Amino acid sequence: AQSVTQLDSHVSVSEGTPVLLRCNYSSSYSPSLFWYVQHPNKGLQLLLKYTSAATLVKGINGFEAEFKKSETSFHLTKPSAHMSDAAEYFCVVSAFSGNTPLVFGKGTRLSVIA
Amino acid sequence: DSGVTQTPKHLITATGQRVTLRCSPRSGDLSVYWYQQSLDQGLQFLIQYYNGEERAKGNILERFSAQQFPDLHSELNLSSLELGDSALYFCASSVEGPITDTQYFGPGTRLTVL
């Protein structure tokens, strides 16, 4: 079975400072891991995904995430926050094969202060 | 804009009623996924269709059903509605079947059951 835990329900940063959104996962198989972003009243947009290739994954809008198997973590980072980054972020896990559904974390709300 | 369209945008109905939500995937995408997002349950995978056939099933209630038509659009039918069914329902699509493919989300249908 797969599960994902987003360690912070809310993160607040100042504009221009680094962003760290934490995610731990549990998976019986080699996982695929995703980060999605949801802006208010919008659908979800894929930021990046890991599927057993390079452990450091670069995504859109300057975000990146590092897959650490030993720590079962997939934290999302960005060197410098922008006001437009304020949104809800979801960490998602799936088994690498088979028809196991995607499992979403409960989300982390990122606030960016001017 | 992801290319996935959902109608209607908002739906208000009464308990016991039946509604149909519609989704048109991106051009060329064969898979359609349905998700429910509520405050208490978070984002949950409901069901996936691939080229007209059911491919994977998640936490979908028996009162809910879905289908994918030959033109690849999909409908989610919700019947005997309860107050707890009030939620945002998202459709997503991907090119192929594997559930680890990048999924592109529509803007969602907000269902309110009174």
Chai-1 contact restraints between the chains, C-beta under 6 A:
chainA,res_idxA,chainB,res_idxB,connection_type,confidence,min_distance_angstrom,max_distance_angstrom,comment,restraint_id
A,S32,B,T100,contact,1.0,0.0,6.0,A-B,restraint_1
A,G43,B,F105,contact,1.0,0.0,6.0,A-B,restraint_2
A,G43,B,G106,contact,1.0,0.0,6.0,A-B,restraint_3
A,G43,B,P107,contact,1.0,0.0,6.0,A-B,restraint_4
A,G43,B,G108,contact,1.0,0.0,6.0,A-B,restraint_5
A,L44,B,F105,contact,1.0,0.0,6.0,A-B,restraint_6
A,L46,B,T102,contact,1.0,0.0,6.0,A-B,restraint_7
A,S94,B,I99,contact,1.0,0.0,6.0,A-B,restraint_8
A,S94,B,T100,contact,1.0,0.0,6.0,A-B,restraint_9
A,N99,B,A56,contact,1.0,0.0,6.0,A-B,restraint_10
A,P101,B,F45,contact,1.0,0.0,6.0,A-B,restraint_11
A,P101,B,A56,contact,1.0,0.0,6.0,A-B,restraint_12
A,P101,B,G58,contact,1.0,0.0,6.0,A-B,restraint_13
A,L102,B,F45,contact,1.0,0.0,6.0,A-B,restraint_14
A,F104,B,L43,contact,1.0,0.0,6.0,A-B,restraint_15
A,K106,B,G42,contact,1.0,0.0,6.0,A-B,restraint_16
